[in-house]
Amino acid sequence: MTATPARGSRIAGYLFAVAAGSLWGMTGPLSTALYNQGAAITGIGFWRLLLGIGGLLVYGVFRRDMFRADGKGWLVVGLGGGMLVAMFELGYQYAIAGAGVAGAAALLYTAPVIVALLAKPLLGEKITPIRLLLAVLVMVGATLTINGGSNTGAEGVSKGLMVGVVGGGFAALSYAGTTLLARWAVPRYGVVRVLFLEILGGIAALGLILSAAGHTPHAPATPEAWIYMAVLAAATVLAANFLFFNATRRIEAAPTAVAATIEPVMATLLAFILLDQRLASYGWFGLMLVVGGVAGGYLQEWKAQRQT
Protein backbone atom coordinates (compact mmCIF):
# COMPACT_ATOMS: atom_id res chain seq x y z
CA MET A 1 0.00 0.00 0.00
CA THR A 2 1.17 3.54 -0.68
CA ALA A 3 0.78 6.74 1.26
CA THR A 4 -2.47 8.66 1.04
CA PRO A 5 -2.06 12.04 -0.69
CA ALA A 6 -2.28 15.08 1.55
CA ARG A 7 -5.42 17.19 1.45
CA GLY A 8 -5.38 19.77 -1.31
CA SER A 9 -2.47 18.16 -3.16
CA ARG A 10 -4.21 16.04 -5.79
CA ILE A 11 -4.67 18.76 -8.41
CA ALA A 12 -1.10 19.91 -7.88
CA GLY A 13 0.08 16.34 -8.39
CA TYR A 14 -1.90 15.99 -11.61
CA LEU A 15 -0.53 19.28 -12.94
CA PHE A 16 3.01 18.18 -12.05
CA ALA A 17 2.49 15.05 -14.17
CA VAL A 18 1.11 17.13 -17.08
CA ALA A 19 4.13 19.43 -16.87
CA ALA A 20 6.47 16.43 -16.83
CA GLY A 21 4.81 15.00 -19.93
CA SER A 22 5.08 18.35 -21.68
CA LEU A 23 8.82 18.45 -21.06
CA TRP A 24 9.23 14.85 -22.18
CA GLY A 25 7.64 15.92 -25.45
CA MET A 26 10.94 17.62 -26.24
CA THR A 27 12.79 14.28 -26.32
CA GLY A 28 11.90 13.34 -29.90
CA PRO A 29 12.72 16.64 -31.63
CA LEU A 30 15.96 17.07 -29.66
CA SER A 31 17.01 13.48 -30.34
CA THR A 32 16.30 13.95 -34.04
CA ALA A 33 18.47 17.09 -33.99
CA LEU A 34 21.23 15.02 -32.39
CA TYR A 35 20.90 12.34 -35.10
CA ASN A 36 21.39 15.09 -37.66
CA GLN A 37 24.54 16.12 -35.80
CA GLY A 38 25.88 12.58 -36.18
CA ALA A 39 25.08 11.28 -32.70
CA ALA A 40 24.68 7.50 -32.36
CA ILE A 41 21.35 6.15 -31.11
CA THR A 42 23.00 4.12 -28.37
CA GLY A 43 25.00 7.07 -27.03
CA ILE A 44 22.24 9.64 -26.58
CA GLY A 45 20.67 8.00 -23.54
CA PHE A 46 24.04 7.46 -21.84
CA TRP A 47 25.25 11.01 -22.27
CA ARG A 48 22.02 12.69 -21.29
CA LEU A 49 21.98 10.63 -18.09
CA LEU A 50 25.63 11.43 -17.41
CA LEU A 51 25.00 15.16 -17.78
CA GLY A 52 21.89 14.79 -15.64
CA ILE A 53 23.71 13.14 -12.77
CA GLY A 54 26.40 15.81 -13.04
CA GLY A 55 23.71 18.37 -12.18
CA LEU A 56 22.54 16.22 -9.27
CA LEU A 57 26.07 15.91 -7.91
CA VAL A 58 26.34 19.70 -7.79
CA TYR A 59 23.08 19.73 -5.83
CA GLY A 60 24.45 16.99 -3.58
CA VAL A 61 27.29 19.22 -2.45
CA PHE A 62 24.70 21.20 -0.50
CA ARG A 63 22.41 18.27 0.36
CA ARG A 64 24.62 15.37 1.43
CA ASP A 65 21.62 13.32 2.58
CA MET A 66 20.88 12.73 -1.12
CA PHE A 67 23.56 10.03 -1.11
CA ARG A 68 22.22 8.13 1.91
CA ALA A 69 19.85 5.20 1.44
CA ASP A 70 19.40 1.79 3.03
CA GLY A 71 20.29 -1.48 1.34
CA LYS A 72 16.76 -1.98 0.05
CA GLY A 73 16.82 1.44 -1.57
CA TRP A 74 20.10 0.74 -3.36
CA LEU A 75 18.88 -2.68 -4.50
CA VAL A 76 15.30 -1.87 -5.55
CA VAL A 77 15.66 1.74 -6.70
CA GLY A 78 19.32 1.82 -7.72
CA LEU A 79 19.60 -1.60 -9.37
CA GLY A 80 15.99 -2.30 -10.36
CA GLY A 81 15.14 1.30 -11.24
CA GLY A 82 18.46 1.67 -13.04
CA MET A 83 17.70 -1.33 -15.27
CA LEU A 84 14.31 0.18 -16.11
CA VAL A 85 15.99 3.51 -16.96
CA ALA A 86 18.53 1.77 -19.23
CA MET A 87 15.76 -0.21 -20.92
CA PHE A 88 13.81 2.99 -21.51
CA GLU A 89 16.76 4.96 -22.87
CA LEU A 90 17.65 2.33 -25.46
CA GLY A 91 14.07 1.42 -26.34
CA TYR A 92 12.86 4.98 -26.82
CA GLN A 93 15.80 6.06 -28.95
CA TYR A 94 15.29 3.08 -31.27
CA ALA A 95 11.56 3.87 -31.34
CA ILE A 96 12.31 7.43 -32.50
CA ALA A 97 14.80 6.17 -35.08
CA GLY A 98 12.40 3.60 -36.51
CA ALA A 99 8.91 5.04 -36.03
CA GLY A 100 9.49 8.79 -36.00
CA VAL A 101 8.97 11.32 -33.23
CA ALA A 102 5.18 11.13 -32.99
CA GLY A 103 5.22 7.37 -33.52
CA ALA A 104 7.66 6.78 -30.67
CA ALA A 105 5.61 8.91 -28.29
CA ALA A 106 2.42 7.14 -29.35
CA LEU A 107 3.90 3.67 -28.79
CA LEU A 108 5.20 4.74 -25.41
CA TYR A 109 1.76 5.65 -24.20
CA THR A 110 0.34 2.19 -24.17
CA ALA A 111 1.92 2.43 -20.70
CA PRO A 112 -1.12 3.97 -18.90
CA VAL A 113 -3.14 0.81 -19.52
CA ILE A 114 -0.27 -1.33 -18.19
CA VAL A 115 -0.02 0.89 -15.11
CA ALA A 116 -3.77 0.82 -14.49
CA LEU A 117 -3.82 -2.98 -14.62
CA LEU A 118 -0.73 -3.54 -12.46
CA ALA A 119 -1.35 -0.84 -9.84
CA LYS A 120 -3.83 -2.99 -7.92
CA PRO A 121 -1.77 -6.20 -7.51
CA LEU A 122 1.51 -4.33 -6.94
CA LEU A 123 0.41 -1.23 -5.00
CA GLY A 124 -3.10 -2.02 -3.80
CA GLU A 125 -4.61 0.84 -5.80
CA LYS A 126 -8.17 0.65 -7.09
CA ILE A 127 -8.90 -0.23 -10.70
CA THR A 128 -11.97 1.94 -11.20
CA PRO A 129 -13.91 1.85 -14.50
CA ILE A 130 -13.16 5.54 -15.14
CA ARG A 131 -9.41 5.06 -14.63
CA LEU A 132 -9.31 2.14 -17.02
CA LEU A 133 -11.48 4.01 -19.52
CA LEU A 134 -9.21 7.06 -19.47
CA ALA A 135 -6.12 4.87 -19.88
CA VAL A 136 -7.68 3.09 -22.87
CA LEU A 137 -8.83 6.43 -24.32
CA VAL A 138 -5.34 7.92 -24.33
CA MET A 139 -3.89 4.67 -25.70
CA VAL A 140 -6.36 4.68 -28.61
CA GLY A 141 -5.58 8.34 -29.22
CA ALA A 142 -1.86 7.56 -29.28
CA THR A 143 -2.43 4.71 -31.74
CA LEU A 144 -4.35 6.98 -34.10
CA THR A 145 -1.54 9.49 -33.83
CA ILE A 146 1.12 7.04 -35.02
CA ASN A 147 -1.07 5.72 -37.83
CA GLY A 148 -1.95 9.23 -38.92
CA GLY A 149 1.58 10.62 -38.90
CA SER A 150 4.45 10.61 -41.33
CA ASN A 151 7.76 8.99 -40.46
CA THR A 152 9.70 12.24 -40.50
CA GLY A 153 12.63 12.07 -38.15
CA ALA A 154 13.25 8.36 -38.72
CA GLU A 155 14.46 8.37 -42.31
CA GLY A 156 17.88 9.78 -41.45
CA VAL A 157 18.64 6.78 -39.22
CA SER A 158 16.77 4.16 -41.30
CA LYS A 159 16.27 1.56 -38.59
CA GLY A 160 12.90 0.52 -39.96
CA LEU A 161 9.39 0.58 -38.57
CA MET A 162 9.63 -2.87 -36.95
CA VAL A 163 12.67 -1.81 -34.93
CA GLY A 164 10.75 1.31 -33.90
CA VAL A 165 7.73 -0.71 -32.78
CA VAL A 166 9.85 -3.15 -30.73
CA GLY A 167 11.79 -0.28 -29.19
CA GLY A 168 8.56 1.53 -28.36
CA GLY A 169 7.21 -1.60 -26.68
CA PHE A 170 10.26 -1.90 -24.45
CA ALA A 171 10.04 1.81 -23.66
CA ALA A 172 6.38 1.46 -22.67
CA LEU A 173 7.08 -1.49 -20.35
CA SER A 174 10.00 0.28 -18.69
CA TYR A 175 8.03 3.52 -18.34
CA ALA A 176 5.16 1.65 -16.68
CA GLY A 177 7.61 -0.06 -14.35
CA THR A 178 9.27 3.24 -13.44
CA THR A 179 5.89 4.81 -12.67
CA LEU A 180 4.90 1.98 -10.34
CA LEU A 181 8.32 1.96 -8.68
CA ALA A 182 8.25 5.73 -8.14
CA ARG A 183 4.84 5.50 -6.49
CA TRP A 184 6.34 3.03 -4.00
CA ALA A 185 9.79 4.59 -3.57
CA VAL A 186 9.27 8.38 -3.53
CA PRO A 187 7.21 8.46 -0.29
CA ARG A 188 9.94 6.37 1.36
CA TYR A 189 13.15 7.96 0.04
CA GLY A 190 12.18 11.36 -1.34
CA VAL A 191 12.17 12.78 -4.86
CA VAL A 192 15.82 13.75 -5.25
CA ARG A 193 17.23 10.58 -3.70
CA VAL A 194 15.09 8.34 -5.93
CA LEU A 195 16.11 10.37 -8.98
CA PHE A 196 19.79 10.09 -8.03
CA LEU A 197 19.64 6.33 -7.41
CA GLU A 198 17.77 5.59 -10.63
CA ILE A 199 20.04 7.72 -12.81
CA LEU A 200 23.18 6.28 -11.21
CA GLY A 201 21.88 2.76 -11.75
CA GLY A 202 20.84 3.63 -15.30
CA ILE A 203 24.30 4.93 -16.19
CA ALA A 204 25.96 1.79 -14.80
CA ALA A 205 23.52 -0.52 -16.61
CA LEU A 206 23.81 1.36 -19.92
CA GLY A 207 27.59 1.42 -19.69
CA LEU A 208 27.74 -2.36 -19.18
CA ILE A 209 25.16 -3.13 -21.87
CA LEU A 210 26.75 -0.87 -24.49
CA SER A 211 30.27 -2.08 -23.73
CA ALA A 212 29.20 -5.74 -23.95
CA ALA A 213 27.46 -5.03 -27.26
CA GLY A 214 30.51 -3.24 -28.67
CA HIS A 215 28.78 0.15 -28.81
CA THR A 216 30.98 2.51 -26.84
CA PRO A 217 28.94 5.68 -26.20
CA HIS A 218 30.87 8.38 -28.06
CA ALA A 219 30.64 11.97 -26.87
CA PRO A 220 28.77 14.55 -28.99
CA ALA A 221 30.98 15.65 -31.85
CA THR A 222 29.99 19.33 -32.28
CA PRO A 223 29.26 22.31 -30.01
CA GLU A 224 25.68 22.30 -31.30
CA ALA A 225 25.31 18.64 -30.34
CA TRP A 226 26.56 19.40 -26.82
CA ILE A 227 23.96 22.16 -26.51
CA TYR A 228 21.17 19.84 -27.64
CA MET A 229 22.40 17.17 -25.20
CA ALA A 230 22.59 19.64 -22.31
CA VAL A 231 19.03 20.85 -22.96
CA LEU A 232 17.87 17.24 -23.26
CA ALA A 233 19.45 16.40 -19.89
CA ALA A 234 18.16 19.50 -18.09
CA ALA A 235 14.61 19.33 -19.45
CA THR A 236 13.85 15.63 -19.88
CA VAL A 237 16.07 14.00 -17.24
CA LEU A 238 16.16 16.46 -14.35
CA ALA A 239 13.18 18.81 -14.60
CA ALA A 240 10.66 16.32 -16.03
CA ASN A 241 11.52 13.54 -13.59
CA PHE A 242 11.53 15.94 -10.65
CA LEU A 243 7.99 16.99 -11.59
CA PHE A 244 6.88 13.43 -12.30
CA PHE A 245 8.19 12.05 -8.99
CA ASN A 246 6.50 14.91 -7.15
CA ALA A 247 3.28 13.85 -8.88
CA THR A 248 3.65 10.27 -7.61
CA ARG A 249 3.79 11.62 -4.05
CA ARG A 250 0.35 13.17 -4.44
CA ILE A 251 -1.73 10.95 -6.73
CA GLU A 252 -1.90 7.27 -7.59
CA ALA A 253 0.11 5.63 -10.37
CA ALA A 254 -2.77 5.28 -12.89
CA PRO A 255 -3.81 8.97 -13.02
CA THR A 256 -0.14 9.99 -13.00
CA ALA A 257 0.46 7.94 -16.14
CA VAL A 258 -2.67 9.32 -17.81
CA ALA A 259 -1.68 12.93 -17.07
CA ALA A 260 1.82 12.48 -18.51
CA THR A 261 0.26 11.21 -21.75
CA ILE A 262 0.20 14.83 -22.86
CA GLU A 263 3.67 14.03 -24.21
CA PRO A 264 2.59 12.78 -27.67
CA VAL A 265 0.56 15.98 -28.09
CA MET A 266 3.60 18.12 -27.33
CA ALA A 267 5.95 15.87 -29.32
CA THR A 268 3.72 15.93 -32.38
CA LEU A 269 3.16 19.68 -32.24
CA LEU A 270 6.92 20.26 -31.94
CA ALA A 271 7.59 17.80 -34.77
CA PHE A 272 4.97 19.57 -36.88
CA ILE A 273 6.59 22.97 -36.25
CA LEU A 274 10.28 22.02 -36.25
CA LEU A 275 10.58 18.84 -38.35
CA ASP A 276 7.85 19.30 -40.96
CA GLN A 277 6.02 16.18 -39.77
CA ARG A 278 2.42 15.93 -40.96
CA LEU A 279 -0.66 14.26 -39.50
CA ALA A 280 -3.71 12.93 -41.31
CA SER A 281 -7.13 13.97 -40.06
CA TYR A 282 -7.49 10.86 -37.89
CA GLY A 283 -4.05 11.61 -36.42
CA TRP A 284 -5.35 14.93 -35.19
CA PHE A 285 -8.45 13.14 -33.91
CA GLY A 286 -6.11 10.86 -31.95
CA LEU A 287 -4.44 13.84 -30.35
CA MET A 288 -7.88 15.18 -29.42
CA LEU A 289 -8.62 11.87 -27.68
CA VAL A 290 -5.38 12.15 -25.73
CA VAL A 291 -6.20 15.69 -24.66
CA GLY A 292 -9.72 14.60 -23.74
CA GLY A 293 -8.39 11.73 -21.65
CA VAL A 294 -5.93 13.99 -19.83
CA ALA A 295 -8.66 16.57 -19.22
CA GLY A 296 -10.98 13.84 -17.94
CA GLY A 297 -8.31 12.73 -15.49
CA TYR A 298 -7.95 16.28 -14.24
CA LEU A 299 -11.71 16.45 -13.66
CA GLN A 300 -11.57 13.25 -11.63
CA GLU A 301 -8.76 14.61 -9.45
CA TRP A 302 -10.67 17.87 -8.96
CA LYS A 303 -13.73 15.93 -7.77
CA ALA A 304 -11.61 13.75 -5.48
CA GLN A 305 -9.94 16.80 -3.93
CA ARG A 306 -13.30 18.46 -3.26
CA GLN A 307 -14.45 15.36 -1.41
CA THR A 308 -11.44 15.30 0.96
C-alpha positions in Angstrom: 0.0 0.0 0.0 1.2 3.5 -0.7 0.8 6.7 1.3 -2.5 8.7 1.0 -2.1 12.0 -0.7 -2.3 15.1 1.6 -5.4 17.2 1.5 -5.4 19.8 -1.3 -2.5 18.2 -3.2 -4.2 16.0 -5.8 -4.7 18.8 -8.4 -1.1 19.9 -7.9 0.1 16.3 -8.4 -1.9 16.0 -11.6 -0.5 19.3 -12.9 3.0 18.2 -12.0 2.5 15.1 -14.2 1.1 17.1 -17.1 4.1 19.4 -16.9 6.5 16.4 -16.8 4.8 15.0 -19.9 5.1 18.4 -21.7 8.8 18.5 -21.1 9.2 14.9 -22.2 7.6 15.9 -25.5 10.9 17.6 -26.2 12.8 14.3 -26.3 11.9 13.3 -29.9 12.7 16.6 -31.6 16.0 17.1 -29.7 17.0 13.5 -30.3 16.3 14.0 -34.0 18.5 17.1 -34.0 21.2 15.0 -32.4 20.9 12.3 -35.1 21.4 15.1 -37.7 24.5 16.1 -35.8 25.9 12.6 -36.2 25.1 11.3 -32.7 24.7 7.5 -32.4 21.4 6.1 -31.1 23.0 4.1 -28.4 25.0 7.1 -27.0 22.2 9.6 -26.6 20.7 8.0 -23.5 24.0 7.5 -21.8 25.3 11.0 -22.3 22.0 12.7 -21.3 22.0 10.6 -18.1 25.6 11.4 -17.4 25.0 15.2 -17.8 21.9 14.8 -15.6 23.7 13.1 -12.8 26.4 15.8 -13.0 23.7 18.4 -12.2 22.5 16.2 -9.3 26.1 15.9 -7.9 26.3 19.7 -7.8 23.1 19.7 -5.8 24.4 17.0 -3.6 27.3 19.2 -2.4 24.7 21.2 -0.5 22.4 18.3 0.4 24.6 15.4 1.4 21.6 13.3 2.6 20.9 12.7 -1.1 23.6 10.0 -1.1 22.2 8.1 1.9 19.8 5.2 1.4 19.4 1.8 3.0 20.3 -1.5 1.3 16.8 -2.0 0.1 16.8 1.4 -1.6 20.1 0.7 -3.4 18.9 -2.7 -4.5 15.3 -1.9 -5.6 15.7 1.7 -6.7 19.3 1.8 -7.7 19.6 -1.6 -9.4 16.0 -2.3 -10.4 15.1 1.3 -11.2 18.5 1.7 -13.0 17.7 -1.3 -15.3 14.3 0.2 -16.1 16.0 3.5 -17.0 18.5 1.8 -19.2 15.8 -0.2 -20.9 13.8 3.0 -21.5 16.8 5.0 -22.9 17.6 2.3 -25.5 14.1 1.4 -26.3 12.9 5.0 -26.8 15.8 6.1 -28.9 15.3 3.1 -31.3 11.6 3.9 -31.3 12.3 7.4 -32.5 14.8 6.2 -35.1 12.4 3.6 -36.5 8.9 5.0 -36.0 9.5 8.8 -36.0 9.0 11.3 -33.2 5.2 11.1 -33.0 5.2 7.4 -33.5 7.7 6.8 -30.7 5.6 8.9 -28.3 2.4 7.1 -29.4 3.9 3.7 -28.8 5.2 4.7 -25.4 1.8 5.6 -24.2 0.3 2.2 -24.2 1.9 2.4 -20.7 -1.1 4.0 -18.9 -3.1 0.8 -19.5 -0.3 -1.3 -18.2 0.0 0.9 -15.1 -3.8 0.8 -14.5 -3.8 -3.0 -14.6 -0.7 -3.5 -12.5 -1.3 -0.8 -9.8 -3.8 -3.0 -7.9 -1.8 -6.2 -7.5 1.5 -4.3 -6.9 0.4 -1.2 -5.0 -3.1 -2.0 -3.8 -4.6 0.8 -5.8 -8.2 0.7 -7.1 -8.9 -0.2 -10.7 -12.0 1.9 -11.2 -13.9 1.8 -14.5 -13.2 5.5 -15.1 -9.4 5.1 -14.6 -9.3 2.1 -17.0 -11.5 4.0 -19.5 -9.2 7.1 -19.5 -6.1 4.9 -19.9 -7.7 3.1 -22.9 -8.8 6.4 -24.3 -5.3 7.9 -24.3 -3.9 4.7 -25.7 -6.4 4.7 -28.6 -5.6 8.3 -29.2 -1.9 7.6 -29.3 -2.4 4.7 -31.7 -4.4 7.0 -34.1 -1.5 9.5 -33.8 1.1 7.0 -35.0 -1.1 5.7 -37.8 -2.0 9.2 -38.9 1.6 10.6 -38.9 4.4 10.6 -41.3 7.8 9.0 -40.5 9.7 12.2 -40.5 12.6 12.1 -38.1 13.2 8.4 -38.7 14.5 8.4 -42.3 17.9 9.8 -41.4 18.6 6.8 -39.2 16.8 4.2 -41.3 16.3 1.6 -38.6 12.9 0.5 -40.0 9.4 0.6 -38.6 9.6 -2.9 -37.0 12.7 -1.8 -34.9 10.8 1.3 -33.9 7.7 -0.7 -32.8 9.8 -3.1 -30.7 11.8 -0.3 -29.2 8.6 1.5 -28.4 7.2 -1.6 -26.7 10.3 -1.9 -24.5 10.0 1.8 -23.7 6.4 1.5 -22.7 7.1 -1.5 -20.3 10.0 0.3 -18.7 8.0 3.5 -18.3 5.2 1.7 -16.7 7.6 -0.1 -14.3 9.3 3.2 -13.4 5.9 4.8 -12.7 4.9 2.0 -10.3 8.3 2.0 -8.7 8.2 5.7 -8.1 4.8 5.5 -6.5 6.3 3.0 -4.0 9.8 4.6 -3.6 9.3 8.4 -3.5 7.2 8.5 -0.3 9.9 6.4 1.4 13.1 8.0 0.0 12.2 11.4 -1.3 12.2 12.8 -4.9 15.8 13.8 -5.2 17.2 10.6 -3.7 15.1 8.3 -5.9 16.1 10.4 -9.0 19.8 10.1 -8.0 19.6 6.3 -7.4 17.8 5.6 -10.6 20.0 7.7 -12.8 23.2 6.3 -11.2 21.9 2.8 -11.8 20.8 3.6 -15.3 24.3 4.9 -16.2 26.0 1.8 -14.8 23.5 -0.5 -16.6 23.8 1.4 -19.9 27.6 1.4 -19.7 27.7 -2.4 -19.2 25.2 -3.1 -21.9 26.7 -0.9 -24.5 30.3 -2.1 -23.7 29.2 -5.7 -23.9 27.5 -5.0 -27.3 30.5 -3.2 -28.7 28.8 0.1 -28.8 31.0 2.5 -26.8 28.9 5.7 -26.2 30.9 8.4 -28.1 30.6 12.0 -26.9 28.8 14.5 -29.0 31.0 15.6 -31.8 30.0 19.3 -32.3 29.3 22.3 -30.0 25.7 22.3 -31.3 25.3 18.6 -30.3 26.6 19.4 -26.8 24.0 22.2 -26.5 21.2 19.8 -27.6 22.4 17.2 -25.2 22.6 19.6 -22.3 19.0 20.9 -23.0 17.9 17.2 -23.3 19.4 16.4 -19.9 18.2 19.5 -18.1 14.6 19.3 -19.5 13.9 15.6 -19.9 16.1 14.0 -17.2 16.2 16.5 -14.3 13.2 18.8 -14.6 10.7 16.3 -16.0 11.5 13.5 -13.6 11.5 15.9 -10.7 8.0 17.0 -11.6 6.9 13.4 -12.3 8.2 12.1 -9.0 6.5 14.9 -7.1 3.3 13.9 -8.9 3.7 10.3 -7.6 3.8 11.6 -4.1 0.3 13.2 -4.4 -1.7 10.9 -6.7 -1.9 7.3 -7.6 0.1 5.6 -10.4 -2.8 5.3 -12.9 -3.8 9.0 -13.0 -0.1 10.0 -13.0 0.5 7.9 -16.1 -2.7 9.3 -17.8 -1.7 12.9 -17.1 1.8 12.5 -18.5 0.3 11.2 -21.7 0.2 14.8 -22.9 3.7 14.0 -24.2 2.6 12.8 -27.7 0.6 16.0 -28.1 3.6 18.1 -27.3 6.0 15.9 -29.3 3.7 15.9 -32.4 3.2 19.7 -32.2 6.9 20.3 -31.9 7.6 17.8 -34.8 5.0 19.6 -36.9 6.6 23.0 -36.3 10.3 22.0 -36.3 10.6 18.8 -38.4 7.8 19.3 -41.0 6.0 16.2 -39.8 2.4 15.9 -41.0 -0.7 14.3 -39.5 -3.7 12.9 -41.3 -7.1 14.0 -40.1 -7.5 10.9 -37.9 -4.1 11.6 -36.4 -5.4 14.9 -35.2 -8.4 13.1 -33.9 -6.1 10.9 -32.0 -4.4 13.8 -30.4 -7.9 15.2 -29.4 -8.6 11.9 -27.7 -5.4 12.1 -25.7 -6.2 15.7 -24.7 -9.7 14.6 -23.7 -8.4 11.7 -21.6 -5.9 14.0 -19.8 -8.7 16.6 -19.2 -11.0 13.8 -17.9 -8.3 12.7 -15.5 -8.0 16.3 -14.2 -11.7 16.5 -13.7 -11.6 13.2 -11.6 -8.8 14.6 -9.4 -10.7 17.9 -9.0 -13.7 15.9 -7.8 -11.6 13.8 -5.5 -9.9 16.8 -3.9 -13.3 18.5 -3.3 -14.5 15.4 -1.4 -11.4 15.3 1.0 
